[in-house]
């Protein structure tokens, strides 16, 4: 891949929930997507990436776990009800988290490393013909989701990524130029 091809891949990545919820993603392909995250920059080689691949009926269990936590947190009943089924939108939901560090600073750096890894996963999914959508863990649900996924206490759920086969291509989105200040 040359620099023009890399730039084209980056520019072609889209956040999309227009995916086939019933067409499975091969485990080997999914593993390749996840593996790309380990090649992101990592502060002091702490390897903070934690991933739970949720498929099949486990997606409903994840939805119930989140909905129950939302209900306990006092969220609106309509949001709670929606949470019970929303993880069925795709054949795979990756719960991606960062491990707690040995200091406050390392914990923060771990979050950045995992976020960079997530971008690698999104680009890898795009390169492999998959659609993806980065969603946040619902407010107040981090500890319940982390516990449900078997992550250690103090783990920060950074993303819940929907992955599947696209049902439609999305058009390019106009993006503003980055705000850059040059110092000479």
N, C-alpha and C positions, 0 to 999 in steps of 0.2 A: 504494500500500500504506500503510495506516495502522499505528499502533503496535500495535494489537491483532492485526492480521494478521502483522506481523513477529514478535511474540512467539509466535503460534501456529506459524509456520514454524520458529522456533528450537526450540520444545518438541516439534515433530513429527520432527525429525531423529533418525535412528537409525543406529547402526553395524550393517550387515547384510551377511552373505555369502550371504544367500538371494536369489541373482540368477541370471538365465539366462546361462550362460557362452557360449551360441551366438548369442544375439540381439545383433547389432551395434549400437553407439551411433554415430549419424550424426556425422561429423567436425565439422560446423557446430555441433551441440549440444555436443560435447566442447570445442570451442574457446570457446564461451560460458562453460562451467563453468570452464575454465582462466583466461579473461580476468578473472573476478571476483576472482582473487587479487591482481591489480595494484591493486585499490582498497583494500587493507588498509593500515593505518598503516605508514609506511616511514621509518626514521631517516635523515635527511639525503638522501633520495631516492637511495639507493644502488642501488635496483632489484635486489635480490639473488636474486630468484626464478629458479630453473632448473627446467624440466620436460621430462621425456622421456615421451611417450605410447607405450606398448608394447602392440601389438595383434598378432593373427594368430600366425604361427609365431615371431615375435620374443619372445613370452611364454616359450616353451620355452628359447630361447637365454638369456634373462634368468635363468630357473630354473637352467640349467646353470652359468652364471657364478657365481651365488650358491652353489650346491651345491659347486662346485669350491673356492671360497674357504672355505666351511665345513669341507670335508674337510681342507684345508691347515691350518686353525685347530685341527683336532682334534675337531670336533664328532662327536657320536654318529652312527653310520651310518644309523639310522632317520630322524633329522632331516635328514641330507644327502639321503637318498632322497626324502623328502617335499618338500624344497625344489625338486627337479627338476620337479615337476608342479603345485605349489600355485599358481603364477601363471596357470594355465589355468582357474582358478575363475571368472574374469570375462572379458568380451570386451576390457576395457581395464585396464591397470595404469598408473597415473601415478606415475612416480618423481619426487618433488618434493624439491628441494634448495636450499640457501642458499649463495651465493657467499662466498668468504673476503673479509673486509674489509681495509682498509689498516692496521688496528690490531686488537689482541686485543678491545678493547671494541666496535669496529665489527663484527667477526665475530660476536660474541655478539648484538648488536642485530639483525644480519641474520637470525639464527636465529629471533628473536622475530617479526620482520616476516613471514618466510615462514610461521611457524606460524599467525599471524593470517590470512594469505592462504589457508592450507589450510582454516581454518574457513569462510572465504567460499566456497571451492570445494565443501565439503561441504553448506553451506546452498544454494548454487546448484544442486547436483545434486538435492537434495531438492525444491526448488521446480520443477525440470524433470521430476520424476517418476522420477528415477533412484535406485537404491540405491548406497550407498558404504560403504567400510570402510577406516579408517586403520590401516595396519600399519607397524611399524618395520622398518628395514633390519636384517637379522640381525647380531648381534655379530661384529665382525671383518671385515665385508664391505663397509664404506663405500667404501674406496678402489677396490675391484674394481667395485662397482656404478657409482660415479661415472665411472670410466674407461670402462666399458662404454657408458655413456650419453653419452660425449663431453664430460663436464663437466671444467672446469679442476681441476688439482691443488689440494687444500685445500678443495674443495667438500664441504659436509656434507649427506648424504642425510637429510632430515628425515622423510620419509614415503614409503610405497609404498601408494598408494590404489587399491583395487579399485573399479571403477565398472561398473555394468550395470543392466539392467532388473530390477526386483524380481519375485520369484516368489511372495512372501508378504509381507503387512504384519506388522510387529511391534507388540506392545502397548506401551503407555507403561510406562516404568520408574520406580519410586519412587526419588526422589533426595533426599538429605539437604539440609536448608537450608544455605546457605553460612554459614561461620563469619565473622561480621561483628563488629567492635569499633567502636563509635561514640565519637567524641571531641567533646565540646561545649565 
